[in-house]
Amino acid sequence: MHALGIDIGGTKIAGALVANDGTILAETRRPTPAADSHQIVETVAEMIAELRISGDAVAVGVAAAGFIDAERANVVYSPNLSWRNEPLKARIEAKVDLPVFIENDANAAGWAEYRYGAGRGSKHMMMLTIGTGVGGAIVTDGELFRGGFGIGAEFGHMNYMPDGLDCGCGQRGCLEQYGSGTALLKSAKQLVASGAATSARLAQLEKDAGELTGAQVYQAITEGDEGALACLTNLSNHLGRALASLAALLDPEIAVIGGGVSAVGDMLLDPIRESYLAHLPARGFRPELQLKQAELVNDAGVVGAADLARASVA
């Protein structure tokens, strides 16, 4: 049975027709009209109609960047989009003649990696998605964990740094402000503003492009630039420290690192691993989790959302 997966992020909406083995049969993308919740629904409905031309589907899974209620129907809150108690399931179902299933975007990505990607073969897995924010997913004994109110595994909004940086969720010191792609870009901009010798390459990229963006920071990292790598290592140290605490709580066999920043591979994972081991309680007397890069990367959200929607109507 084919299903449709829609992944609504802070900057783009991805959509795909997905087979029951996780294969993407057709796909499409649109910019996210982040400030207009009504236009988001319109855009999603248009994408669904476009994808259905490529094949029949039994359901639509929508991965949404926000806190989803226990009924998987409403977006309670989204730090980076305009949703506040948004009845997303009902609004999309009013425009399409298919069952709609709503899931948190990181949960959907984590489920896809568990079923078809880096987490295959494990029973207890967690995932961190490092992108605009920091998302989380937990699979325990083969089941996706959601919590009593549906909004569990929000790793990015752990109170990581007491009285730290302001966060879009209304609190301060959340992990998201130290371990996300947004935080990485911010630290790179601060380095350029400092005028330090190690900022030269980033400053040149900023001058050439007119502004410093994530794409230029990625380029500098892949070139091995000292300043960009220092920013990345700082980010990784925060993530590894948080991962050690999460391991103490959840004791997973494997942690998968996904999201856009994971594209740099071992340059991100190696310092995360070092920081994780440095802060792991009872190190040397307990098993150490495997740390893996996500395999599905940008496709994880649509694949996971489609798979969960398919299961919801089976």
C-alpha positions in Angstrom: 0.0 0.0 0.0 1.3 3.4 -0.9 1.0 6.4 1.4 1.8 10.1 1.2 4.3 11.8 3.5 4.4 15.5 4.0 7.2 17.1 6.1 6.5 20.7 7.2 9.7 22.4 8.3 10.5 26.0 9.2 11.8 26.8 5.7 10.4 24.2 3.3 7.7 21.6 2.9 8.6 18.3 1.4 6.2 15.7 0.1 6.5 12.2 -1.3 4.5 9.2 -2.4 6.1 6.3 -0.5 5.8 2.6 -1.0 5.5 0.2 1.9 9.2 -0.7 1.7 10.1 2.9 2.3 10.9 3.6 -1.4 10.1 7.1 -2.6 8.1 6.9 -5.8 7.5 10.6 -6.4 8.3 13.8 -4.6 7.8 17.6 -4.5 8.9 20.6 -2.5 7.6 24.1 -1.6 8.8 27.0 0.5 7.1 27.1 3.9 4.8 30.2 4.3 5.8 30.1 8.0 3.9 33.2 9.1 0.5 32.1 7.6 -1.1 28.9 9.0 -3.9 29.0 6.5 -1.5 29.2 3.6 0.5 26.2 5.0 -2.7 24.1 4.8 -3.4 25.4 1.2 0.2 24.5 0.2 0.0 21.0 1.7 -3.4 20.4 -0.1 -1.8 21.4 -3.4 1.1 19.1 -2.8 -1.1 16.1 -2.0 -3.1 16.7 -5.2 0.1 16.8 -7.2 1.5 13.6 -5.7 -1.7 11.6 -6.1 -1.3 12.0 -9.9 1.7 9.6 -9.5 -0.3 6.8 -7.7 -3.0 5.8 -5.3 -2.5 6.3 -1.6 -4.4 5.0 1.4 -3.5 7.8 3.8 -1.5 11.0 4.3 1.1 11.4 7.1 2.0 14.9 8.0 5.2 15.5 10.0 5.0 18.9 11.7 7.6 20.9 13.5 5.9 21.4 16.8 4.3 19.8 19.9 1.5 17.4 18.8 -1.3 16.4 21.1 -2.0 12.8 22.2 -4.7 12.4 19.6 -2.2 13.2 16.8 -4.6 15.9 15.6 -3.6 19.3 16.8 -0.3 21.2 16.9 -0.3 22.5 20.5 2.7 24.8 19.9 5.4 25.4 17.4 8.5 27.4 18.4 9.5 28.2 14.8 6.1 28.4 13.0 2.8 30.3 13.6 0.9 27.3 15.0 -0.8 27.7 18.4 -3.5 25.0 19.2 -3.7 24.5 15.4 -6.3 21.8 14.4 -4.1 20.7 11.6 -5.5 17.2 11.0 -9.1 18.6 10.6 -8.1 21.4 8.4 -6.1 19.2 6.0 -8.8 16.5 6.0 -11.4 19.2 5.0 -9.4 19.7 1.7 -8.5 16.1 0.8 -10.5 12.9 0.7 -7.9 10.7 2.5 -7.3 9.9 6.2 -4.7 12.3 7.7 -2.3 11.4 10.4 -0.2 14.1 12.2 3.1 13.4 13.8 6.0 15.4 15.2 8.6 15.8 12.5 11.5 14.4 14.6 9.4 11.4 15.7 8.6 10.7 12.0 12.3 11.0 11.1 13.3 8.7 14.0 10.7 6.1 13.0 12.0 6.1 9.4 15.5 5.6 10.6 14.4 2.8 12.9 12.4 1.0 10.2 14.5 1.6 7.1 17.7 3.4 8.1 20.5 3.5 10.6 18.4 2.0 13.4 17.4 -1.1 11.6 17.8 -4.2 13.8 17.7 -2.4 17.1 15.0 -2.5 19.7 15.9 0.6 21.7 16.9 3.7 19.7 16.9 7.4 20.0 17.5 10.1 17.4 18.6 13.7 17.5 17.8 15.9 14.5 20.2 18.8 14.2 18.6 21.4 11.9 16.9 24.8 12.5 16.2 23.4 16.0 17.0 20.2 17.8 14.4 17.5 17.6 14.3 14.1 19.3 12.7 10.7 18.9 12.6 7.6 21.1 11.8 4.1 20.0 11.7 1.6 22.9 11.1 -2.1 22.5 10.0 -1.4 18.9 7.4 1.2 19.8 7.5 5.0 19.2 7.4 6.8 22.5 5.2 9.8 22.7 4.5 10.4 26.4 1.3 10.9 28.3 0.2 14.1 26.5 1.8 13.2 23.1 4.7 15.7 23.3 7.5 13.6 24.7 11.1 13.4 23.4 11.4 17.2 22.9 15.2 17.0 23.5 15.8 20.4 22.1 13.7 22.0 24.9 15.5 20.4 27.8 16.6 23.0 30.2 20.3 22.5 29.4 21.9 25.7 30.6 20.3 27.4 33.6 19.4 31.0 32.9 21.0 30.6 29.5 20.0 32.0 26.1 16.4 32.8 25.3 14.5 30.2 23.3 11.5 30.4 21.0 9.5 28.1 23.4 9.5 30.9 26.0 12.1 29.5 28.2 15.9 30.1 28.6 18.8 27.8 28.2 17.2 25.1 26.0 19.6 22.7 24.3 18.3 24.0 20.9 20.1 27.3 21.6 23.5 25.5 21.8 23.2 22.4 19.7 21.2 23.4 16.5 22.2 24.5 13.0 20.9 27.9 14.0 23.3 28.0 16.9 26.1 26.9 14.7 25.4 29.8 12.3 25.1 32.2 15.2 28.5 31.2 16.6 30.1 31.5 13.1 28.7 35.1 12.7 30.0 35.9 16.2 33.4 34.7 15.2 33.4 36.9 12.1 32.3 39.9 14.1 35.2 39.3 16.5 37.7 39.8 13.8 39.8 36.9 15.1 42.5 35.5 12.7 40.5 32.2 12.5 37.5 34.0 11.1 39.2 35.0 7.8 37.7 32.3 5.6 34.2 32.8 7.0 34.6 36.6 6.6 35.6 36.1 2.9 32.6 33.8 2.3 30.3 36.4 3.9 31.7 39.2 1.8 31.4 37.1 -1.4 27.8 36.1 -0.7 26.6 39.3 0.9 25.6 37.5 4.1 26.8 34.5 6.0 24.4 31.6 5.7 24.4 27.9 6.7 25.6 27.0 3.2 28.7 29.1 3.6 29.4 27.6 7.0 29.0 24.1 5.6 31.4 25.0 2.8 34.0 26.3 5.2 33.7 23.1 7.4 34.1 20.8 4.4 37.2 22.9 3.4 38.7 22.2 6.8 38.6 25.8 7.9 40.0 26.2 11.4 37.4 28.7 12.6 34.4 26.9 11.2 35.6 23.6 12.6 36.0 25.2 16.0 32.4 26.3 15.9 31.3 22.8 14.9 33.4 21.2 17.7 31.8 23.6 20.2 28.3 22.5 18.9 29.3 18.9 19.1 30.5 19.2 22.7 27.1 20.5 23.8 25.4 17.7 21.9 27.7 15.0 23.4 27.2 16.3 26.9 23.4 16.2 26.4 23.6 12.7 24.9 25.4 11.4 28.0 22.5 12.6 30.2 19.9 11.1 27.8 21.8 7.8 27.8 21.6 7.8 31.6 17.8 8.3 31.4 16.9 6.1 28.4 19.8 3.6 28.0 19.3 3.1 24.2 21.4 0.7 22.1 21.9 3.3 19.4 21.7 7.0 18.9 21.2 8.3 15.4 22.2 11.8 14.5 20.2 13.4 11.6 19.1 16.7 10.3 20.9 19.1 7.9 24.0 19.5 10.1 24.6 15.7 10.1 25.6 16.1 6.4 29.2 16.8 7.5 29.4 13.3 8.9 32.3 12.3 11.1 33.4 15.9 11.6 30.2 16.2 13.7 30.0 12.7 15.0 33.6 12.2 16.2 33.5 15.2 18.7 30.0 14.3 19.8 31.3 10.8 20.6 34.3 12.2 22.5 32.1 14.5 24.6 29.5 11.8 25.2 32.2 9.4 26.6 33.7 12.2 28.7 30.4 12.8 30.4 28.9 9.3 30.5 28.0 8.2 34.1 29.8 5.0 35.2 32.0 5.0 32.0 33.9 1.7 31.8 31.4 -0.2 33.8 28.4 0.0 31.4 27.8 -0.6 27.7 28.3 2.3 25.4 25.7 3.1 22.8 26.5 3.1 19.1 26.5 6.5 17.5 25.5 6.6 13.8 24.8 9.1 11.2 21.3 9.1 9.8 21.0 7.3 6.4 17.7 8.8 5.1 18.7 12.4 5.9 16.3 14.8 4.2 13.9 12.0 3.2 13.4 10.7 6.8 10.4 12.9 7.6 8.3 12.1 4.6 9.2 8.3 4.8 8.4 8.1 8.5 5.2 10.1 8.2 3.9 8.0 5.4 4.8 4.7 7.2 3.0 5.8 10.4 0.0 7.0 8.4 -0.2 3.6 6.6 0.0 1.8 9.9 -2.8 3.9 11.3 -5.3 2.7 8.7 -4.1 -0.9 8.4 
